[in-house]
Amino acid sequence: MVLPSEIKLALSSLIAMIVTEGVKAVFKKELPELVKLLTAVVFTALISLSEGLLAFVPLEYQPTVSAVFALVVSLLGAFGLHRIYKAATK
């Protein structure tokens, strides 16, 4: 099953917002608006272009690179969700 591009865009935007919150949580301070914007843009682009970028990686390393990328996004997402939850429960 292939998701429509509109749903992919909405999901990647949501992930970018959560990851941006995760980056803010890692640095433990409020980031300037430009840094927040750049973080969201970079992660949205990486998510959107991940399949194309993976083509540049040699075949034997593709599973490892995919796993590392998924780990980084998952960790930053977890930090972001924790930060959002903490802010919502104050």
N, C-alpha and C positions, 0 to 999 in steps of 0.2 A: 504494500500500500504506500502510495506516495502522497505526501501532504501538499495541498495547494500552496503556491508561493506566498500568498497573503498570510496564511497561517504560519508559515516558516518565518516570515518577517516579524509578525507579532510575537512569536515565541523568542526569536533572537533579540528583539527589543527588550522583552521582559528579562531575559537572561543577562543582557547587558546592564540593565538597571540594578539587578541583584549583584552582579559581579562588581559594579562600580561601588556599591555599598560595601562589598567585601574588601575592596582596595582601601576604602576609607577606614574600615575597621582594622586592617593590618597596620596602617600608619597611625592609628589611634588619634586622629585629629580631623578637623574639617578641611577638605581640600578646596583650593580655588576653583571657581566655576570652569575655567579653561581646562584644568586637569580632569575634572569630572567629565566634561564633554569629550575630551580626547580619549579617556579610558573607555567610555561608552562606544565611541566611534571605532576604536581599534578592536574591541572585543566583538562588536557587531560585524565588522568586516572579516575578522578571523573566523567567526562562526559561519558567515555566509560563504566565504571562499575556502572553507576547510577542505572540501573535496578537491578543489582545483590545486590548492597549495600542497596537498598530500601527493599529488602526481609528481612533484619535483623530488620527493624523497625516494631513495632506492627501495625496491619492493621488499627486501628483507627487513628494512627498518620501519616500514609503514605501520605495522601493528604497535610497535613500541612508541612511535611518535603520536599515534592516535590515543594510546593509553595515557601518555604524559599530558597531552592537551586536555583530555577528559578529566584527569586528576586535578590539574591546575584550575580548570573552570569549576569543578566540583568543590574544591577547597575554598576558592574565593566566593563561590555561591553560598556555601555554608556560613562563612563569616558574614556575608551580606544579609542572609536571612536572620542570623542571630542579631545583627545590629538593628534590622527592621523590627524584629520582635521586641527587643529591648526598648526601642523608642516608642513602640505602640503600647507597651505595658507601663510606661511611666505615668 
